[in-house]
Amino acid sequence: MADVSVIISTWNRADALEKAVRSALEQTLSPLEVLVCDDGSTDGSKERVDSIGDSRVRWIEGPRGGRPAIPRNRGIKESKGSWLAFLDDDDEWLPEKLETQLNLAKNSGCQAVCSNARRYIPGKGLDGNLLECDSERITFNSLLQVNQVICSSSLVSKTLISIVAGFPEDQHLKAWEDYAFWLRIATQTDFAFVAEPLLIYRDDVSSSLRNENVDELTQRKAVFGNFTYWGEQQGISEDFLRKTRRQVWRELLHAKAANLEGYVLGFLKALLK
């Protein structure tokens, strides 16, 4: 048995949730526990989970918060394992996910591991891999450029939680709180990366929290702002904070240049009419 607590945040996805829980229980290296952390479900999810009938599964009750960070943090507080593995309620692990990642953590010396995923599109089926990444490690510098840590692929040492303080629960982050969390983790350790997919990621834009009218630049600024505030409070190395501020400025300048280019092209087209 692996000394791993699996943390699944959920809200009204009873059918998918049962598949997610079973995929965690059916690992080649069995987890210590599977904590299903509810966010105020009203669709009979608890009854579906209870019907699985496995003593490793615990239902962690909670009111509706509207942000996955809240039930995830509740699960972290309740967890007993030395390692924390996060799984979204509509994703499924492949059987060797935990065993592969724990072996890599041991061999690499990293305190965090993640992997690629097979993308599943409703109505279409499996459609290739989610990431185009061939690095053996994901560092803080690479994370600043783009978030390549899939939440359902992550495995993190619980020893880091006292430093990183869990997932930020800020309302304005909403579906990007995991990105802020990975940046915090990356100040303490690289993520060892498994290039082969170890899970099936359900890519359903219609039901995603990211399906809202907030542009990516605004969200990234919010993530970087949250990280910078946390870093200043924790006394994190100024090097991390300086790199983050530089990234914000680069992205702002790039956005302004793109807007100016669009304005010039529009003006020229108008002249040529």
C-alpha positions as CSV (number, residue, x, y, z in Angstrom):
1,M,0.0,0.0,0.0
2,A,1.3,3.5,-0.9
3,D,1.4,6.2,1.8
4,V,-0.8,8.4,-0.5
5,S,-3.9,10.4,0.2
6,V,-6.0,10.9,-2.9
7,I,-8.0,14.2,-2.8
8,I,-11.0,14.5,-5.1
9,S,-13.0,17.7,-5.0
10,T,-16.5,17.3,-6.4
11,W,-19.8,19.0,-7.1
12,N,-22.8,17.4,-8.8
13,R,-21.0,14.9,-11.0
14,A,-22.2,11.6,-9.5
15,D,-21.6,9.5,-12.7
16,A,-18.2,10.7,-13.5
17,L,-17.2,10.8,-9.8
18,E,-17.8,7.1,-9.3
19,K,-15.5,6.4,-12.2
20,A,-12.8,8.7,-10.8
21,V,-13.0,7.1,-7.3
22,R,-12.8,3.6,-8.8
23,S,-9.8,4.5,-10.9
24,A,-8.0,5.6,-7.7
25,L,-8.9,2.4,-5.9
26,E,-7.8,0.2,-8.7
27,Q,-4.2,1.3,-8.8
28,T,-1.4,-1.2,-9.0
29,L,-0.1,0.4,-5.8
30,S,-3.1,1.0,-3.6
31,P,-3.5,4.4,-1.9
32,L,-3.9,4.8,1.8
33,E,-7.2,6.6,1.4
34,V,-9.4,8.4,-1.1
35,L,-11.0,11.6,0.3
36,V,-14.0,12.7,-1.7
37,C,-14.3,16.4,-0.7
38,D,-17.8,17.7,-1.5
39,D,-18.7,21.3,-2.5
40,G,-22.4,21.1,-1.7
41,S,-23.6,18.4,-4.1
42,T,-27.3,17.8,-4.4
43,D,-27.4,15.0,-7.0
44,G,-26.9,12.0,-4.9
45,S,-23.2,11.9,-5.2
46,K,-22.7,10.8,-1.6
47,E,-24.9,7.8,-2.1
48,R,-23.0,6.8,-5.2
49,V,-19.7,7.0,-3.3
50,D,-21.1,5.1,-0.3
51,S,-22.3,2.3,-2.6
52,I,-18.7,1.6,-3.6
53,G,-18.3,0.0,-0.2
54,D,-14.6,0.5,0.3
55,S,-13.2,1.4,3.7
56,R,-10.4,3.5,2.1
57,V,-13.0,6.0,0.8
58,R,-14.1,8.8,3.0
59,W,-16.7,11.4,2.2
60,I,-15.7,14.9,3.4
61,E,-18.8,17.0,3.8
62,G,-18.8,20.7,2.9
63,P,-21.1,23.6,1.9
64,R,-21.2,25.1,-1.6
65,G,-18.2,27.3,-2.0
66,G,-18.0,27.5,-5.8
67,R,-14.2,27.1,-6.0
68,P,-12.4,23.8,-6.1
69,A,-9.6,25.2,-3.8
70,I,-12.0,25.1,-0.9
71,P,-12.8,21.4,-0.8
72,R,-9.2,20.5,-1.8
73,N,-7.9,22.4,1.2
74,R,-10.4,20.6,3.4
75,G,-9.1,17.3,2.1
76,I,-5.5,18.4,2.7
77,K,-6.4,19.1,6.4
78,E,-8.1,15.7,6.7
79,S,-5.4,13.7,4.9
80,K,-3.2,11.1,6.7
81,G,-0.7,10.2,3.9
82,S,2.8,11.5,3.4
83,W,2.0,12.2,-0.3
84,L,-1.0,14.0,-1.7
85,A,-2.4,13.1,-5.1
86,F,-5.1,15.4,-6.6
87,L,-7.8,14.0,-8.9
88,D,-10.6,16.0,-10.5
89,D,-14.0,14.4,-10.3
90,D,-14.4,14.0,-14.1
91,D,-11.0,12.5,-14.8
92,E,-9.7,8.9,-14.5
93,W,-6.3,7.6,-13.6
94,L,-4.7,4.7,-15.5
95,P,-3.8,1.8,-13.3
96,E,0.0,2.4,-12.9
97,K,-0.3,6.1,-12.2
98,L,0.7,6.1,-8.5
99,E,3.3,3.4,-8.8
100,T,5.1,5.1,-11.7
101,Q,5.1,8.5,-10.0
102,L,6.3,7.3,-6.6
103,N,9.2,5.4,-8.2
104,L,10.1,8.6,-10.2
105,A,9.9,10.7,-7.0
106,K,12.3,8.3,-5.3
107,N,14.8,8.2,-8.2
108,S,14.7,11.9,-9.1
109,G,14.7,13.3,-5.6
110,C,11.8,15.6,-6.5
111,Q,9.1,16.3,-4.0
112,A,6.5,16.7,-6.7
113,V,5.6,14.7,-9.8
114,C,3.2,15.2,-12.7
115,S,2.5,13.6,-16.1
116,N,0.9,13.9,-19.5
117,A,-2.7,12.9,-20.0
118,R,-4.8,11.4,-22.8
119,R,-7.5,13.9,-23.8
120,Y,-11.1,12.8,-23.9
121,I,-13.6,15.0,-25.8
122,P,-17.3,14.3,-25.1
123,G,-19.0,13.2,-28.3
124,K,-15.6,12.5,-30.0
125,G,-13.7,10.2,-27.6
126,L,-9.9,10.0,-27.0
127,D,-8.0,12.6,-29.0
128,G,-4.3,12.4,-28.5
129,N,-2.2,13.7,-25.6
130,L,-3.1,16.9,-23.7
131,L,0.5,18.3,-23.5
132,E,3.4,18.7,-25.9
133,C,6.1,18.4,-23.3
134,D,9.3,16.3,-23.4
135,S,11.1,17.7,-20.4
136,E,12.1,15.4,-17.6
137,R,11.5,18.3,-15.1
138,I,9.2,21.2,-14.9
139,T,11.0,24.1,-13.2
140,F,9.7,27.4,-11.8
141,N,11.1,29.2,-14.9
142,S,9.2,27.0,-17.3
143,L,6.0,27.2,-15.2
144,L,6.1,31.0,-15.5
145,Q,5.9,30.6,-19.2
146,V,3.0,28.2,-19.3
147,N,1.2,25.9,-16.8
148,Q,2.1,22.3,-17.8
149,V,1.0,20.7,-14.5
150,I,-2.3,18.9,-15.0
151,C,-4.0,18.9,-11.6
152,S,-5.2,15.3,-11.9
153,S,-1.7,14.2,-12.6
154,S,-0.1,15.8,-9.6
155,L,1.6,14.1,-6.7
156,V,3.0,16.3,-4.0
157,S,4.9,15.6,-0.7
158,K,2.8,16.7,2.3
159,T,6.0,18.2,3.9
160,L,5.6,21.1,1.5
161,I,2.1,22.1,2.6
162,S,3.3,24.0,5.7
163,I,5.3,26.3,3.4
164,V,2.9,26.7,0.4
165,A,-0.2,27.0,2.6
166,G,-2.5,25.0,0.3
167,F,-4.5,26.2,-2.7
168,P,-5.3,30.0,-2.6
169,E,-9.1,30.4,-2.2
170,D,-9.4,33.9,-3.7
171,Q,-12.6,34.4,-5.6
172,H,-10.9,36.1,-8.6
173,L,-8.6,33.1,-9.2
174,K,-11.4,30.6,-9.3
175,A,-10.3,28.1,-12.0
176,W,-6.7,29.2,-11.9
177,E,-5.9,28.5,-8.2
178,D,-4.0,25.4,-9.1
179,Y,-1.6,27.4,-11.2
180,A,-0.8,29.6,-8.3
181,F,-0.3,26.5,-6.1
182,W,2.1,24.9,-8.6
183,L,4.2,28.1,-8.7
184,R,4.4,28.0,-4.9
185,I,5.5,24.3,-5.0
186,A,8.1,25.1,-7.7
187,T,9.9,27.4,-5.3
188,Q,10.7,24.4,-3.2
189,T,11.2,21.6,-5.7
190,D,11.1,20.9,-9.4
191,F,8.2,18.7,-10.7
192,A,9.5,15.4,-12.1
193,F,7.6,14.9,-15.4
194,V,6.3,11.6,-16.8
195,A,6.0,12.1,-20.6
196,E,3.7,9.1,-21.0
197,P,0.0,9.8,-20.2
198,L,-1.0,8.4,-16.8
199,L,-4.6,9.5,-16.8
200,I,-7.6,10.4,-19.0
201,Y,-8.4,14.1,-18.9
202,R,-12.0,15.0,-19.7
203,D,-11.8,18.1,-21.9
204,D,-15.4,19.4,-21.7
205,V,-15.3,23.2,-22.2
206,S,-19.0,23.6,-21.7
207,S,-18.8,22.5,-18.0
208,S,-15.4,23.9,-17.2
209,L,-15.0,26.7,-14.7
210,R,-12.6,28.2,-17.2
211,N,-15.5,28.8,-19.6
212,E,-16.1,32.3,-18.5
213,N,-15.6,35.8,-20.0
214,V,-12.3,36.5,-18.4
215,D,-9.3,36.8,-20.8
216,E,-6.2,34.8,-20.2
217,L,-3.9,37.8,-19.5
218,T,-6.2,39.1,-16.7
219,Q,-6.2,35.6,-15.1
220,R,-2.4,35.3,-15.4
221,K,-1.9,38.7,-13.8
222,A,-4.2,37.6,-11.0
223,V,-2.1,34.4,-10.5
224,F,1.2,36.2,-10.5
225,G,-0.2,38.8,-8.2
226,N,-1.4,36.1,-5.8
227,F,2.0,34.4,-6.0
228,T,4.0,37.6,-5.4
229,Y,1.9,38.5,-2.3
230,W,2.3,35.0,-0.9
231,G,6.1,35.1,-1.7
232,E,6.6,38.4,0.1
233,Q,4.7,37.1,3.2
234,Q,6.7,33.9,3.2
235,G,10.0,35.5,2.7
236,I,10.6,33.6,-0.5
237,S,13.8,34.3,-2.4
238,E,13.7,37.7,-4.2
239,D,14.9,35.9,-7.3
240,F,11.5,34.2,-7.7
241,L,9.6,37.4,-7.2
242,R,11.8,39.4,-9.6
243,K,11.3,36.8,-12.3
244,T,7.6,36.9,-11.8
245,R,7.4,40.7,-12.0
246,R,9.5,40.6,-15.2
247,Q,7.1,38.0,-16.7
248,V,4.1,40.2,-16.0
249,W,5.8,43.2,-17.7
250,R,6.7,41.1,-20.7
251,E,3.2,39.8,-21.2
252,L,1.7,43.3,-20.8
253,L,4.1,44.7,-23.3
254,H,3.4,41.9,-25.7
255,A,-0.4,42.5,-25.3
256,K,0.1,46.2,-26.0
257,A,2.2,45.5,-29.1
258,A,-0.4,43.1,-30.4
259,N,-3.2,45.6,-29.8
260,L,-1.2,48.3,-31.6
261,E,-0.5,46.0,-34.5
262,G,-4.2,45.2,-34.7
263,Y,-5.1,48.9,-34.7
264,V,-2.6,49.7,-37.4
265,L,-3.8,46.8,-39.7
266,G,-7.4,47.9,-39.1
267,F,-6.5,51.5,-40.0
268,L,-4.7,50.4,-43.2
269,K,-7.6,48.2,-44.3
270,A,-10.0,51.1,-43.8
271,L,-7.7,53.3,-46.0
272,L,-7.7,50.7,-48.8
273,K,-11.5,50.4,-49.0
